[in-house]
Amino acid sequence: MNQYEINGLNYFAEEGCGRIFILSTSKKQFKYKGKLLENLNDKQFEVLSFIFNQNNSFIELSDFNKLLSTSTDETYTTLTKRRDLLLKELKTILSVFLELDESTVFKYKKSDTDKRVKLLKLNCITELTD
């Protein structure tokens, strides 16, 4: 995924997928094909921004725990449940917004170095073209 900044807006272009996302971190807006996604809360927007800023690389699920931690005394189980719930909500919101099946929004795989570690990235959606 390529990132461009024009007039304070971050443009993310997914090569070979025919899709361009516009993410404005200053206005906290996410656009796709001219449609504005308006029903994201602050945490959902923060996670979506985090995913985009990884340049289409796979992200360890545990990396999301750092974003969702509100204090130092939270247990791993609490963070994992919070992360899973937030990613499920985000997947549902994006599937409706992008008019896709929920199973195609994210791509998952296991780490090459440690098979216990799950990785996630926004899936390249080849059916969508401008």
C-alpha positions in Angstrom: 0.0 0.0 0.0 1.4 3.4 -1.0 0.8 6.4 1.2 0.6 10.0 -0.1 0.0 13.2 1.9 -1.7 16.1 0.1 -3.1 19.1 2.0 -3.0 17.3 5.3 -4.9 14.3 4.0 -3.3 10.9 3.9 -4.1 8.9 0.7 -3.6 5.2 0.7 -3.6 3.4 -2.6 -3.7 -0.3 -2.8 -1.8 -1.3 -6.0 -3.4 -4.0 -8.1 -6.7 -3.8 -6.2 -8.3 -0.8 -7.8 -9.1 0.8 -4.5 -8.1 4.1 -3.0 -8.8 4.9 0.7 -8.5 8.4 2.0 -7.7 8.6 5.7 -7.6 12.1 7.3 -6.0 11.8 10.7 -6.6 15.5 11.5 -10.4 15.2 10.6 -10.7 11.6 11.8 -12.3 10.6 8.5 -12.2 7.5 6.4 -13.4 7.7 2.8 -13.7 5.1 0.0 -15.0 5.9 -3.5 -16.3 9.2 -2.3 -18.3 7.7 0.6 -17.6 8.9 4.1 -17.5 6.3 6.9 -19.0 8.2 9.8 -19.8 5.7 12.6 -16.3 4.9 13.8 -15.5 5.7 17.5 -12.1 7.0 18.5 -10.6 3.5 19.2 -11.9 2.0 16.0 -10.4 5.0 14.0 -7.1 4.6 15.9 -6.9 0.9 15.1 -7.8 1.6 11.4 -5.1 4.3 11.2 -2.6 1.9 12.8 -3.5 -0.8 10.2 -3.0 1.7 7.3 0.3 3.0 8.7 1.8 -0.5 8.5 2.0 -0.2 4.7 0.0 -3.3 3.9 2.3 -5.5 6.1 1.0 -8.2 8.4 0.6 -7.0 12.0 0.9 -9.2 15.1 -2.4 -9.3 16.9 -0.6 -8.6 20.1 0.5 -5.2 18.7 -3.1 -4.1 19.0 -3.0 -4.7 22.7 -0.7 -1.7 23.2 -3.2 0.5 21.5 -6.1 -0.7 23.6 -4.4 -0.7 27.0 -5.8 2.0 29.3 -3.7 1.2 32.4 -0.7 -0.8 33.4 -2.6 -3.3 35.6 -4.8 -4.8 32.9 -4.4 -8.6 32.4 -3.5 -10.1 29.1 -6.9 -11.8 29.0 -8.7 -8.5 29.4 -6.7 -6.9 26.5 -7.2 -9.9 24.3 -11.0 -9.8 24.8 -11.0 -6.1 24.2 -8.9 -6.5 21.0 -11.0 -9.3 19.6 -14.2 -7.4 20.2 -12.9 -4.2 18.6 -11.5 -6.1 15.6 -14.8 -7.9 15.2 -16.7 -4.6 15.3 -14.3 -3.0 12.8 -14.6 -6.0 10.5 -18.4 -5.7 10.6 -18.4 -2.0 10.0 -15.9 -2.3 7.1 -17.8 -5.2 5.5 -21.0 -3.2 5.4 -19.2 0.0 4.3 -17.3 -1.8 1.5 -20.2 -4.1 0.7 -18.2 -7.2 1.3 -18.5 -10.4 3.1 -17.0 -10.2 6.6 -14.6 -13.0 5.9 -12.9 -11.0 3.1 -12.1 -7.8 5.1 -9.0 -9.0 6.9 -6.4 -11.6 5.9 -4.9 -13.7 8.6 -1.8 -15.9 8.8 0.5 -17.4 11.3 4.0 -16.1 11.9 6.8 -17.8 10.0 9.0 -17.7 13.1 6.5 -18.7 15.7 3.4 -20.6 14.7 1.5 -19.5 17.8 1.5 -15.9 16.7 -1.3 -14.7 14.5 -0.9 -11.9 12.0 -3.5 -9.7 10.4 -3.7 -7.2 7.5 -6.4 -5.5 5.5 -7.1 -7.8 2.7 -6.5 -6.8 -0.9 -10.0 -6.8 -2.4 -9.6 -7.5 -6.1 -13.4 -7.3 -6.9 -13.5 -3.6 -6.3 -12.4 -1.3 -9.1 -12.9 2.4 -9.6 
